[in-house]
Each structure stands twice: as structure tokens, then as C-alpha cells.
Amino acid sequence: MKKENIEIIRRESPDGATEEAVIYGLEDGEEQYYRILGTGYGVNFAHCFSMGHKNKENFWERVVGYKIIPNTDQANLLKKMTGNDYITVEFYELS
């Protein structure tokens, strides 16, 4: 993991406090030390993260890493359908 590949996502908890999730970008080969949580497709990283949070139980508490996957069929199909560029992000938790 490189320190410059960090994403910080913030949300407001029910009691009004702000929570942060720090997610580290994984280098090629590092994903073998983690378990995949899921794959998100979106127009940006935050969109992909929100899809993971919406569709995976305890996603916020479990996610520790991510990897952007270039040129996936799903992202290319979404681009053809909408005219917008999409990215694919794989999210990981500790094994």
C-alpha cells in the first residue's frame, strides 16, 4: 500500500458525529492478502463506495482496501448505455 493511494470517506452517524473510513489503494499482487468484499461500478470512487455500502452488510466497518480495475466489460457497457465514463473498483477486507 502506498500512502498516496488513500481515500477518506466521511459520513454522519445517527448521533450527529462524523465518522471516517480510511481505505488504502492496493498495489498489484497485494490483493492476495485480503478477501474481496465486492465490486462497484460508478462514475467516480465515491459512487462506487456508496454502491458497496448499500449492497454489503457492514461494508463501512469491513472495508480496508481498494483496487481500480481498468476497462472492464461492465464499465464499458454502462458507458455505452449512458454516455458517461464509469470506473470499476474492487473493495477488500482483511482475511
CNS distance restraints for C-alpha pairs under 8 A (distance, minus, plus):
assign (resid   1 and name CA) (resid   5 and name CA) 7.27 0.50 0.50
assign (resid   1 and name CA) (resid  24 and name CA) 6.37 0.50 0.50
assign (resid   1 and name CA) (resid  25 and name CA) 6.00 0.50 0.50
assign (resid   1 and name CA) (resid  26 and name CA) 5.11 0.50 0.50
assign (resid   1 and name CA) (resid  27 and name CA) 5.91 0.50 0.50
assign (resid   1 and name CA) (resid  30 and name CA) 7.75 0.50 0.50
assign (resid   2 and name CA) (resid   6 and name CA) 7.66 0.50 0.50
assign (resid   2 and name CA) (resid  24 and name CA) 7.52 0.50 0.50
assign (resid   2 and name CA) (resid  25 and name CA) 6.91 0.50 0.50
assign (resid   2 and name CA) (resid  26 and name CA) 7.54 0.50 0.50
assign (resid   2 and name CA) (resid  27 and name CA) 7.64 0.50 0.50
assign (resid   3 and name CA) (resid  24 and name CA) 7.56 0.50 0.50
assign (resid   5 and name CA) (resid  24 and name CA) 5.91 0.50 0.50
assign (resid   5 and name CA) (resid  25 and name CA) 4.76 0.50 0.50
assign (resid   5 and name CA) (resid  26 and name CA) 7.82 0.50 0.50
assign (resid   6 and name CA) (resid  22 and name CA) 6.76 0.50 0.50
assign (resid   6 and name CA) (resid  23 and name CA) 5.70 0.50 0.50
assign (resid   6 and name CA) (resid  24 and name CA) 4.65 0.50 0.50
assign (resid   6 and name CA) (resid  25 and name CA) 5.91 0.50 0.50
assign (resid   7 and name CA) (resid  22 and name CA) 5.86 0.50 0.50
assign (resid   7 and name CA) (resid  23 and name CA) 5.18 0.50 0.50
assign (resid   7 and name CA) (resid  24 and name CA) 6.46 0.50 0.50
assign (resid   7 and name CA) (resid  25 and name CA) 7.73 0.50 0.50
assign (resid   8 and name CA) (resid  20 and name CA) 6.52 0.50 0.50
assign (resid   8 and name CA) (resid  21 and name CA) 5.65 0.50 0.50
assign (resid   8 and name CA) (resid  22 and name CA) 4.67 0.50 0.50
assign (resid   8 and name CA) (resid  23 and name CA) 6.37 0.50 0.50
assign (resid   9 and name CA) (resid  20 and name CA) 5.61 0.50 0.50
assign (resid   9 and name CA) (resid  21 and name CA) 5.16 0.50 0.50
assign (resid   9 and name CA) (resid  22 and name CA) 6.62 0.50 0.50
assign (resid   9 and name CA) (resid  46 and name CA) 7.69 0.50 0.50
assign (resid  10 and name CA) (resid  18 and name CA) 6.64 0.50 0.50
assign (resid  10 and name CA) (resid  19 and name CA) 5.56 0.50 0.50
assign (resid  10 and name CA) (resid  20 and name CA) 4.48 0.50 0.50
assign (resid  10 and name CA) (resid  21 and name CA) 6.38 0.50 0.50
assign (resid  11 and name CA) (resid  18 and name CA) 5.66 0.50 0.50
assign (resid  11 and name CA) (resid  19 and name CA) 5.34 0.50 0.50
assign (resid  11 and name CA) (resid  20 and name CA) 6.60 0.50 0.50
assign (resid  12 and name CA) (resid  16 and name CA) 5.72 0.50 0.50
assign (resid  12 and name CA) (resid  17 and name CA) 5.65 0.50 0.50
assign (resid  12 and name CA) (resid  18 and name CA) 4.50 0.50 0.50
assign (resid  12 and name CA) (resid  19 and name CA) 6.06 0.50 0.50
assign (resid  13 and name CA) (resid  17 and name CA) 5.38 0.50 0.50
assign (resid  13 and name CA) (resid  18 and name CA) 6.08 0.50 0.50
assign (resid  13 and name CA) (resid  19 and name CA) 6.59 0.50 0.50
assign (resid  21 and name CA) (resid  60 and name CA) 6.96 0.50 0.50
assign (resid  21 and name CA) (resid  61 and name CA) 7.96 0.50 0.50
assign (resid  22 and name CA) (resid  64 and name CA) 7.02 0.50 0.50
assign (resid  23 and name CA) (resid  63 and name CA) 6.95 0.50 0.50
assign (resid  23 and name CA) (resid  64 and name CA) 4.90 0.50 0.50
assign (resid  23 and name CA) (resid  65 and name CA) 4.98 0.50 0.50
assign (resid  23 and name CA) (resid  66 and name CA) 6.76 0.50 0.50
assign (resid  24 and name CA) (resid  64 and name CA) 6.27 0.50 0.50
assign (resid  24 and name CA) (resid  65 and name CA) 4.57 0.50 0.50
assign (resid  24 and name CA) (resid  66 and name CA) 6.19 0.50 0.50
assign (resid  25 and name CA) (resid  65 and name CA) 5.68 0.50 0.50
assign (resid  25 and name CA) (resid  66 and name CA) 5.01 0.50 0.50
assign (resid  25 and name CA) (resid  67 and name CA) 5.73 0.50 0.50
assign (resid  26 and name CA) (resid  30 and name CA) 5.83 0.50 0.50
assign (resid  26 and name CA) (resid  31 and name CA) 6.54 0.50 0.50
assign (resid  26 and name CA) (resid  65 and name CA) 6.25 0.50 0.50
assign (resid  26 and name CA) (resid  66 and name CA) 5.93 0.50 0.50
assign (resid  26 and name CA) (resid  67 and name CA) 5.61 0.50 0.50
assign (resid  27 and name CA) (resid  31 and name CA) 7.60 0.50 0.50
assign (resid  27 and name CA) (resid  67 and name CA) 7.64 0.50 0.50
assign (resid  30 and name CA) (resid  34 and name CA) 7.60 0.50 0.50
assign (resid  31 and name CA) (resid  35 and name CA) 7.46 0.50 0.50
assign (resid  31 and name CA) (resid  92 and name CA) 7.58 0.50 0.50
assign (resid  33 and name CA) (resid  94 and name CA) 7.51 0.50 0.50
assign (resid  33 and name CA) (resid  95 and name CA) 6.64 0.50 0.50
assign (resid  34 and name CA) (resid  92 and name CA) 5.97 0.50 0.50
assign (resid  34 and name CA) (resid  93 and name CA) 5.75 0.50 0.50
assign (resid  34 and name CA) (resid  94 and name CA) 4.95 0.50 0.50
assign (resid  34 and name CA) (resid  95 and name CA) 4.84 0.50 0.50
assign (resid  35 and name CA) (resid  92 and name CA) 5.50 0.50 0.50
assign (resid  35 and name CA) (resid  93 and name CA) 5.35 0.50 0.50
assign (resid  35 and name CA) (resid  94 and name CA) 6.03 0.50 0.50
assign (resid  35 and name CA) (resid  95 and name CA) 5.12 0.50 0.50
assign (resid  36 and name CA) (resid  90 and name CA) 7.07 0.50 0.50
assign (resid  36 and name CA) (resid  91 and name CA) 5.93 0.50 0.50
assign (resid  36 and name CA) (resid  92 and name CA) 4.37 0.50 0.50
assign (resid  36 and name CA) (resid  93 and name CA) 6.28 0.50 0.50
assign (resid  37 and name CA) (resid  56 and name CA) 7.70 0.50 0.50
assign (resid  37 and name CA) (resid  59 and name CA) 7.81 0.50 0.50
assign (resid  37 and name CA) (resid  63 and name CA) 7.29 0.50 0.50
assign (resid  37 and name CA) (resid  90 and name CA) 7.58 0.50 0.50
assign (resid  37 and name CA) (resid  91 and name CA) 5.41 0.50 0.50
assign (resid  37 and name CA) (resid  92 and name CA) 5.03 0.50 0.50
assign (resid  37 and name CA) (resid  93 and name CA) 6.15 0.50 0.50
assign (resid  38 and name CA) (resid  52 and name CA) 6.80 0.50 0.50
assign (resid  38 and name CA) (resid  56 and name CA) 7.79 0.50 0.50
assign (resid  38 and name CA) (resid  90 and name CA) 5.90 0.50 0.50
assign (resid  38 and name CA) (resid  91 and name CA) 5.51 0.50 0.50
assign (resid  38 and name CA) (resid  92 and name CA) 7.25 0.50 0.50
assign (resid  39 and name CA) (resid  48 and name CA) 7.96 0.50 0.50
assign (resid  39 and name CA) (resid  52 and name CA) 7.24 0.50 0.50
assign (resid  39 and name CA) (resid  88 and name CA) 6.90 0.50 0.50
assign (resid  39 and name CA) (resid  89 and name CA) 5.62 0.50 0.50
assign (resid  39 and name CA) (resid  90 and name CA) 4.34 0.50 0.50
assign (resid  39 and name CA) (resid  91 and name CA) 6.10 0.50 0.50
assign (resid  40 and name CA) (resid  48 and name CA) 4.58 0.50 0.50
assign (resid  40 and name CA) (resid  49 and name CA) 6.86 0.50 0.50
assign (resid  40 and name CA) (resid  51 and name CA) 6.11 0.50 0.50
assign (resid  40 and name CA) (resid  52 and name CA) 6.09 0.50 0.50
assign (resid  40 and name CA) (resid  88 and name CA) 5.75 0.50 0.50
assign (resid  40 and name CA) (resid  89 and name CA) 5.20 0.50 0.50
assign (resid  40 and name CA) (resid  90 and name CA) 6.37 0.50 0.50
assign (resid  40 and name CA) (resid  91 and name CA) 7.77 0.50 0.50
assign (resid  41 and name CA) (resid  47 and name CA) 7.68 0.50 0.50
assign (resid  41 and name CA) (resid  48 and name CA) 5.33 0.50 0.50
assign (resid  41 and name CA) (resid  51 and name CA) 7.75 0.50 0.50
assign (resid  41 and name CA) (resid  74 and name CA) 7.66 0.50 0.50
assign (resid  41 and name CA) (resid  75 and name CA) 6.43 0.50 0.50
assign (resid  41 and name CA) (resid  86 and name CA) 6.51 0.50 0.50
assign (resid  41 and name CA) (resid  87 and name CA) 5.70 0.50 0.50
assign (resid  41 and name CA) (resid  88 and name CA) 4.69 0.50 0.50
assign (resid  41 and name CA) (resid  89 and name CA) 6.49 0.50 0.50
assign (resid  42 and name CA) (resid  47 and name CA) 5.14 0.50 0.50
assign (resid  42 and name CA) (resid  48 and name CA) 4.83 0.50 0.50
assign (resid  42 and name CA) (resid  75 and name CA) 7.88 0.50 0.50
assign (resid  42 and name CA) (resid  86 and name CA) 5.18 0.50 0.50
assign (resid  42 and name CA) (resid  87 and name CA) 5.59 0.50 0.50
assign (resid  42 and name CA) (resid  88 and name CA) 6.80 0.50 0.50
assign (resid  43 and name CA) (resid  47 and name CA) 6.22 0.50 0.50
assign (resid  43 and name CA) (resid  48 and name CA) 7.51 0.50 0.50
assign (resid  43 and name CA) (resid  84 and name CA) 7.21 0.50 0.50
assign (resid  43 and name CA) (resid  85 and name CA) 6.11 0.50 0.50
assign (resid  43 and name CA) (resid  86 and name CA) 4.54 0.50 0.50
assign (resid  43 and name CA) (resid  87 and name CA) 6.11 0.50 0.50
assign (resid  44 and name CA) (resid  48 and name CA) 6.47 0.50 0.50
assign (resid  44 and name CA) (resid  86 and name CA) 7.03 0.50 0.50
assign (resid  44 and name CA) (resid  87 and name CA) 6.51 0.50 0.50
assign (resid  45 and name CA) (resid  49 and name CA) 6.13 0.50 0.50
assign (resid  45 and name CA) (resid  87 and name CA) 7.72 0.50 0.50
assign (resid  45 and name CA) (resid  89 and name CA) 7.40 0.50 0.50
assign (resid  46 and name CA) (resid  50 and name CA) 6.10 0.50 0.50
assign (resid  47 and name CA) (resid  51 and name CA) 6.36 0.50 0.50
assign (resid  48 and name CA) (resid  52 and name CA) 6.42 0.50 0.50
assign (resid  48 and name CA) (resid  88 and name CA) 7.48 0.50 0.50
assign (resid  48 and name CA) (resid  89 and name CA) 6.54 0.50 0.50
assign (resid  49 and name CA) (resid  53 and name CA) 6.17 0.50 0.50
assign (resid  50 and name CA) (resid  54 and name CA) 6.01 0.50 0.50
assign (resid  51 and name CA) (resid  55 and name CA) 6.12 0.50 0.50
assign (resid  52 and name CA) (resid  56 and name CA) 5.75 0.50 0.50
assign (resid  52 and name CA) (resid  59 and name CA) 6.63 0.50 0.50
assign (resid  52 and name CA) (resid  91 and name CA) 7.97 0.50 0.50
assign (resid  53 and name CA) (resid  57 and name CA) 7.42 0.50 0.50
assign (resid  53 and name CA) (resid  58 and name CA) 7.52 0.50 0.50
assign (resid  53 and name CA) (resid  59 and name CA) 5.14 0.50 0.50
assign (resid  53 and name CA) (resid  60 and name CA) 6.21 0.50 0.50
assign (resid  58 and name CA) (resid  62 and name CA) 6.19 0.50 0.50
assign (resid  59 and name CA) (resid  63 and name CA) 5.83 0.50 0.50
assign (resid  62 and name CA) (resid  93 and name CA) 5.56 0.50 0.50
assign (resid  62 and name CA) (resid  94 and name CA) 7.68 0.50 0.50
assign (resid  63 and name CA) (resid  91 and name CA) 6.52 0.50 0.50
assign (resid  63 and name CA) (resid  92 and name CA) 5.64 0.50 0.50
assign (resid  63 and name CA) (resid  93 and name CA) 4.83 0.50 0.50
assign (resid  63 and name CA) (resid  94 and name CA) 7.89 0.50 0.50
assign (resid  64 and name CA) (resid  91 and name CA) 7.68 0.50 0.50
assign (resid  64 and name CA) (resid  92 and name CA) 6.01 0.50 0.50
assign (resid  64 and name CA) (resid  93 and name CA) 5.30 0.50 0.50
assign (resid  64 and name CA) (resid  94 and name CA) 6.97 0.50 0.50
assign (resid  65 and name CA) (resid  91 and name CA) 5.83 0.50 0.50
assign (resid  65 and name CA) (resid  92 and name CA) 4.92 0.50 0.50
assign (resid  65 and name CA) (resid  93 and name CA) 6.54 0.50 0.50
assign (resid  66 and name CA) (resid  89 and name CA) 6.54 0.50 0.50
assign (resid  66 and name CA) (resid  90 and name CA) 5.49 0.50 0.50
assign (resid  66 and name CA) (resid  91 and name CA) 4.44 0.50 0.50
assign (resid  66 and name CA) (resid  92 and name CA) 5.83 0.50 0.50
assign (resid  67 and name CA) (resid  89 and name CA) 5.64 0.50 0.50
assign (resid  67 and name CA) (resid  90 and name CA) 5.24 0.50 0.50
assign (resid  67 and name CA) (resid  91 and name CA) 6.67 0.50 0.50
assign (resid  68 and name CA) (resid  87 and name CA) 7.30 0.50 0.50
assign (resid  68 and name CA) (resid  88 and name CA) 5.84 0.50 0.50
assign (resid  68 and name CA) (resid  89 and name CA) 4.49 0.50 0.50
assign (resid  68 and name CA) (resid  90 and name CA) 6.40 0.50 0.50
assign (resid  69 and name CA) (resid  87 and name CA) 7.39 0.50 0.50
assign (resid  69 and name CA) (resid  88 and name CA) 5.33 0.50 0.50
assign (resid  69 and name CA) (resid  89 and name CA) 5.89 0.50 0.50
assign (resid  69 and name CA) (resid  90 and name CA) 7.14 0.50 0.50
assign (resid  70 and name CA) (resid  87 and name CA) 7.12 0.50 0.50
assign (resid  70 and name CA) (resid  88 and name CA) 6.82 0.50 0.50
assign (resid  71 and name CA) (resid  75 and name CA) 6.75 0.50 0.50
assign (resid  71 and name CA) (resid  76 and name CA) 6.63 0.50 0.50
assign (resid  71 and name CA) (resid  87 and name CA) 7.74 0.50 0.50
assign (resid  71 and name CA) (resid  88 and name CA) 7.89 0.50 0.50
assign (resid  72 and name CA) (resid  76 and name CA) 6.24 0.50 0.50
assign (resid  72 and name CA) (resid  88 and name CA) 6.86 0.50 0.50
assign (resid  73 and name CA) (resid  77 and name CA) 6.05 0.50 0.50
assign (resid  74 and name CA) (resid  78 and name CA) 6.24 0.50 0.50
assign (resid  75 and name CA) (resid  79 and name CA) 6.22 0.50 0.50
assign (resid  75 and name CA) (resid  85 and name CA) 7.67 0.50 0.50
assign (resid  75 and name CA) (resid  86 and name CA) 5.16 0.50 0.50
assign (resid  75 and name CA) (resid  87 and name CA) 5.89 0.50 0.50
assign (resid  75 and name CA) (resid  88 and name CA) 6.35 0.50 0.50
assign (resid  76 and name CA) (resid  80 and name CA) 6.32 0.50 0.50
assign (resid  76 and name CA) (resid  85 and name CA) 7.92 0.50 0.50
assign (resid  76 and name CA) (resid  86 and name CA) 7.19 0.50 0.50
assign (resid  77 and name CA) (resid  81 and name CA) 6.24 0.50 0.50
assign (resid  78 and name CA) (resid  82 and name CA) 6.01 0.50 0.50
assign (resid  78 and name CA) (resid  83 and name CA) 7.76 0.50 0.50
assign (resid  78 and name CA) (resid  84 and name CA) 7.57 0.50 0.50
assign (resid  78 and name CA) (resid  85 and name CA) 7.85 0.50 0.50
assign (resid  78 and name CA) (resid  86 and name CA) 6.79 0.50 0.50
assign (resid  79 and name CA) (resid  83 and name CA) 4.97 0.50 0.50
assign (resid  79 and name CA) (resid  84 and name CA) 5.04 0.50 0.50
assign (resid  79 and name CA) (resid  85 and name CA) 5.29 0.50 0.50
assign (resid  79 and name CA) (resid  86 and name CA) 6.15 0.50 0.50
assign (resid  80 and name CA) (resid  84 and name CA) 7.80 0.50 0.50
